[in-house]
Amino acid sequence: MWSLLVVECPTEEHFQELLNSEQLRKYTGTDGTVAQLVVHLTPYDVFCSPLYQDWIAQFGHAQHLIFNSTVCPQHICYQRQAQLLARLQAVDSGMFVVPKHLPSQTVSLPPNCTAAEPLLKFSLRKKSGFDRSAVLSQVDYADITKTMKENPSVKHMIHATVAEDGLKSKCRDNGFGFGPDVEVLFTGTASMMPSKYRNVSGILLQISTDTSLLMDCGEGTFGQLLRCYGVKLDDILTSIKCIFLSHFHPDHHLGIIQILLEREKAFLRLRKTYQPVTVLCPCNIRQWLNDYARYCQPFRYRLIGCEETNRVDHEWTDVFEASLGMNELTCIPVIHCHRAYGIVMTHKDGWKLVYSGDTRPCPALVKAGMNATVVLHEATFGDDLQENAISRNHCTMSEAIQCGMDMKAQLIILTHFSARYPKMPSLSDSFRSHTAFAFDLMRVSLNDLNRVVQLVPTVDLVLKETDSDQEASDPRCLVTL
């Protein structure tokens, strides 16, 4: 009779419970039942401790599968997204970030112990043992980028529209007034659920080398930051001074707990004095966070309700000015669900940024965002799905662009796309002079705003040249939002 045992032992304080467990003891063979595979959800230092090793020795010839960040390499599981970004690197290697592969630490494991990997199989019947035939291999970024650069059509477009160094110099001298380190990283650009190319909502606004603001934090945001920044992640986490959550839908907030917990660990690893992060959110999210911290796992933060900041002269102005350098930061009620907000902020250097959250075209947001430098606006549906947009309180592409134009914005970047548009939606040529599309792990220096727009035709060509993967015609991807 075969058996599988899964054990979670987070700290040495849990040893006694393992040793005293009668249910676990029967799998050591004392009554004829032997575990063929024992899965350990256990930190490396706990797993290697003498007491734990003595305990697992009772399982005799059983195989042991280890899950922890020390021994398990950080594989790139979203390989289609990685391949797409490698192709886009042919257009601009600074703007499109290929996910970083983080190898495991060099550690030794006993002969019958194996580090877990994505798609690693273990056969419990017939010939027992591990099968690595489906384990993912690393994506060869360099080869993919090289192949795309050598494509004649893409090569011609790059030379014709980018003009390399000359365009870079021209774009940096755009007079927008951003500091040298101001940039936007999109950690997620999908609506409702992750897809093959896009994670759910998340935008990191890096204001300086040690100051940033996270706008929405869907599930998987931490993983996206890890894949973008790699070993520099701790510096990014400790730089986050504020997290804005636009509304209570899970695709916009489920990742915040891991961000808060990992941020505390980052301060410890860097040996810095902990600085609580400000969480700016609607009151219904505030209750959920408080309950989680009270009943599940404590973490430290300062909560400010969006309801307290929906006017220009609110009491928290000094807080946002001191922590983020914002002269004004206002949460605007928008047209989506109950207690949904967009955010408008004006930096002391003079630039103004608007993030819509999820909404229908919202006059109040347009009014507050007038003369914005950059507008990050949701564009869930294509223009042919106007009724869907109305019934679900979202925007079509044209509606989102019109909102930005009504604000007299210098640049509009569209995000939050339905799974109907796995790569890039079609866009009328009349909008191309001031509109760009966001991709996951797309990093935009706000001193290069003109460059973002000028590269849209080249990006469009790269996507068309990419081998068809049939995703658009796959009925499983046609999610009704």
N, C-alpha and C positions, 0 to 999 in steps of 0.2 A: 504493500500500500504506500503510495507516494504522498508526500506532504510538503507544504510550503509555509514558512514561518516569517512574519514581518515584525521586526522589533524596532521601536523608537525609544532611544535612551539619550535625551538631550544633555544631561549633566551627570556627574558622578554621584550626585545626591539621590539619583533614581536606582542605584545599584541594588540596594537592599530589596526593593520591590521585585527586581528580576530574580534575585537569589531565592526569595521566598515564594515565588509563583509556582503553585502546583500544576497549573495549566501548562506552563512552559516546560516544566521538568519532564512531562510525559513524552516530549518529542526528543529526548536524549536517548531513547531506546530502552528505558527501564521497563516499559510494558510492551515492547515490540514495535512501537511506532517511532520511526526515525525520520527526521527532517532531511530531505534531499537538498533543499536550498533554504538558507537563512538570509533574509534581507535586513540590512542594518541601516536605519536612518539615524546615524550617530556621528557626532563630530570626531575628527581624527584623533584628537588628544584623549577623548574618552575611550574610543575604540582601542587605542594602544596601551591603555593603562593595564597594569598587571592583573587587577581584579576582574576586569572585563575579559581579558584574554583567557584567564582561568575558567571563566563561566562558559565562553564559547567552545572551549576545548571539550566540554561535556558532549558536544554534538558529533564527536568522532570524525567520520570522513565526509560530513556534509560540506557542500560548497557555500561560500559566504559572498554576498554581493553588497558592496559598500557604497552608500550615498553620502557624500559630503563635499564641500567646496575645495578641500585640500587635495583629494585624490582624483576627483572627477574633472576632466578637462571641460572647459566651456565651449562645447561644439556650437557651430552655426547651424541651428535646426531649420531656420527659415531660409532655405537655400535659394528658392526662387527670388526672394527679395534681395539676397546677397548678389545673385547673378545680375539682376536688373541694375543694382547700384554700381557694380563693376563696369557694366556697359556705359552707364551715365558718367562714370569717371573719365571716359574718353572725351567728354564735353568739358568737364571742369572737375579736377581732382580735389579741389578745396571745398566745393559746394556739396558734392555728393560723397558721403562717408561710407566706405565699405565696412561691414560689421567686423569687429576684431575677434580673432580666435585666441582665447586665453588658455594656454596649456596648463595642465595640473602641475603641482609642485613635485619635485623629484623625491619620492618617498618609497620606502620598501614595504611590501605587504607579504604576509605569509603565503605559502604556495597554494593553499586552497581558498584564497581571498582574491576577489576581482573587483576593480573599480567600475561603477556603472557608466554606461554610455547610451546615448539615444539609439533606439532600435536594436539594442543587444538582446538576444533571445536566450532562453534557457529551456531545454527540453526536459520535462519531468517524466515522460514515458519513453518506452523503447530505449534508445541510446541516450542516457542522461548526460547533460553537459551544455556548455555555452556554444552559441552559434553567432559568429560575428559577420556573417555574410551580408546582412542588411545595414550594418553600422555605417553611418554617414562619413564620407571622406571630406577632406577640406576643399573648399572652393578655390580654384586657381584664379585669383583675381587678376593677376598680371597678364595671363594668357587671354582672358576674356576681354580685358581693356585693350590689349594690343590688337586683337582681332577686330574689334569695333573701330579702332582708329585707322586700321588699314582698309576698312570698307570704303570704296571710292566715293559713294554718295555722301557718307558722313564726313569723310576727310575734306571733301570740297566745301561742305556746309560749315565745318569748323573754321576753315581758313577764310571763308567769305564773310561770316557773321561775327566771329570773335576777334579776328585780327590780333589775337594773343596779347602781347604786352601793351600795345597801343590802346586797346579797349580797356584793359585793366586800369591804366593810368587815367584815362578819361573818366571812367566810372567813379573812381575814388574822389575825383574833384567835382562832386555833385552838389556841394553846398547844403546838404541835409542836416549837418550839425551833430552827427553822432560821434561819440568817442571812438577811439581806435579798437576797443574790444567789444563793442556792442554787436551782438549777433543773435539770430533766432535759430533754434534747432527744433525741428518737428520730430517728436518721438512717436507720434501716431496721427494718421490722417484719414482713418476710416470711420464710418458711422456705425453704431450699434454693436458690431462684432468684428474681430480681426479677420482678415482675408489673407490670401497667399502673399500679397505684396504690402499690405498696410495693417498696422496695429491700430487700436482704438485711441481716442483723443489724448494728446499731450503736446505741450509747446514749452520749451525752455527759453526764456529771454535772458541772455547773459549781458548784464549791464556793464560790468567791469571784471577784472580777473578774479575778484573775491566777492562779487555780488551778483545774484541772479534771482529771477522770479519764475516759478513754475505755474503755467496756466493750464488747468485741468490735468488729471493724473489717472488715466484709465489703467486697467489691469495690464501689466507687462511694461509699464513705464520704466521701472527700475532696470529691467533687462535691456531695454533699448538704450538707456544711458550707459550701461555697462558695455554693450556692444559698440557704442560710439566712442567712449572715452577710455576704455580699458583700464590700465593701471593708474590713470589720472582721475578715476572716478571719485575717490575720496575728496579730492580738492573741489570737484563740482558739487558733491553733496553738501559739503560744509559751506559752500558759497550761496546755497539757496536760503534766502532770508524770508521769503514769503511764498505760499502756495495758494493760488486762487482756484476755487472749485465753482464752476458756473451753475450747476444744478444737480439734482439728486439722482439722475439716471446713472446706472452702474458703469457705463462705458466712459464716464467722465470722472469717476472718483474712486473706483475700487483699488487702484494701485497706491493710494496715499499711505496706507498702513505700512506697507513694506518700505516706502520711501522714508517715513518717519523713523522706523526702527533701524534701517541701514544708515541713516544720517547720524543717529546717535553713535553707532559703532564707528563711523568714519572719524568722528571727533576723538574717540579713544585711540584709534590706530594712529592718527596724526599727533596725538598727545596735545591736543588743543583744549582750551576751556570751552565747555559746551555752551552754545548760544541757542536758546529756544527759537524755533521757527514760528512765524505768524501764519496761521491758516485762516484765510479769508473765504467764508463760505456761507450759504443760506442756513437758516436756523435748523432746518430739518436734518442737514448733514452734521451740524454741530451736536445734536442730540445723539446721533449714531456714533460719532467719534468718542464722545464722553462715555457712552455705554460700553463701547469696546475697550477703552482704556481702563474702565472700572472693573469689568467682569472677565475680560480675556487676557489682555497683555498691556501693561502700563507703558506709556511713552509721554514725553514732555513736549508741549507746544503751547502757543497762545492763540486763542480763538477770537476772531472778530467777525461779527455777522455782516453779510452784505447789506442787510437792512439798515445797518448803522452807517453805511458809507455811500448811500444813494443820493447825496447832495454834495455840492462842491465844498461847503464850509463845515464838513463833519469833524468830529473831535479827534479823529485818528490821523489827521493830516501830518502832524509833527512826527508821528511814528513812521509813516511811509517816506517822509522826507529824509529822516535820519538813516533809515535802513536801506532805502532804495534810491535815494536822490530824486524822488518824485515831488514836484511842487503841487501837483494835483493827482489824485487817484480816486476815481469814482466808479461805483458799481451801478449799472443802469438796468432796471427791470426790463426784460425783453419778452417777446411773444412766443412762448414755447409751452412749458409746463408750469405748474404752480411754483413760485419762487425760483424762477430762472433769471440769470443775470448775464449781461455782458460787462466788459470793463474798459474804461478809458483812462489813460494815464499820460501826463505831461511831465517830461524830465526837466531838471533845472538847466540842462544844456539847450532846451528849446524844442526838442523833437517830441512828437505826439504819436502814441500807438493805441490802436483800438483792437480788441478781440471780442467777437460777437457772441461766443458761446453758441448754443443752438437757438435759432429764432426764425420767425417770419420777418420780412422787411419791417424794421422797427423805427418809426419816426423819432422816438425819444433817443435812441442810440445814434441816429444820424445827426440829430441836433447836438448831442454832447460830443460827438466825434468830428465836428466840423473842422476843416483844415488839417486833418490828420496827415502825418507823414506816411504811416503805414497802417493799413487795415487788414487784419487777418479775419476773414469772414467765412462762415460755413456756407457750403454750396452742395447740399446733399443730393439734389436731383437735377437731371437734365431738363431742358426747357419743354420737352415733350411730356413731362410728368408733372404738370402744373397742379392737377387735382391732388396728386399724392402729396405734394409740398404743402398745399393748403390744409388737407385733412390731418397731416402729421406735424404741422407747425414747423416746417423747415423752409429753406429757400431753394429756388432753382438757380442755375448758374447765372442767368441774366439778372435775376433779382438781386443776387449777392453783389454782382458787379455794379448794378445801378445804385445800390446803397453806398458803395465806396465812392462812386462818381458824385452822388449827392453830397457826400462829405467833403468833396474836392480833395480827395486823398491823392498823394503823389504816387503811391503804389498800392495795389490790391493783390493779396495772395489768398487764393481760394483753398479751402481744406474741408475735412469732414465729408468725404465722398461715399455715396452708396456703393455696395459691392457690385452693382451693375457696371461700374467704371473701374476695373481692376488696376489699370495703369494710368491713363490720362483721358479725361472727357474731351470731346470735340468742342471747339470754341470758334465763334465767328471772328474773321480777320479784323473786324471793326473794333474788337476789344483788345487786340494784342499789344497795343502801345502802352498799356498801363496795368496789365493783369498777368499774373503768373500762377502756376499750380504748385501746391506743396506735395512733396514725397516724404515718406519716412526716412529719417536720418539725412534729410536735406538741411544743410547748415548755411544760412544766409547772413553774410556780413552786411550790416545795414549801411555801410559806406559804399556798398557795391549794388545798390538797388537797381540802377539802370541795367546792370549786367544780368540780373535775374530775368528781366523781361526780354532782353535781346537774345538770350539763350533758349527761349521757349521754342522757336522753330527747329533748332538743332536737337533739342530734347525730343520733340515730336517725331523727328526723323529717326532718331535712335530707337525709339519705341516701335516704330513701324518696321524697322529693319530687324528687330528682335524676333527670333523664331516664335511662331504661334504656339501657344500651349493650350489652346482650346478653352481657356478659362471663361472667356466672355460668353461662350455658347454652352457652358456647363450649367444645367438647370439648378444644381446645388448652390451655385454662386449668385443666382438671381433672387437675392433675399428681399422680401417685402419689408420695408421699414415703416 
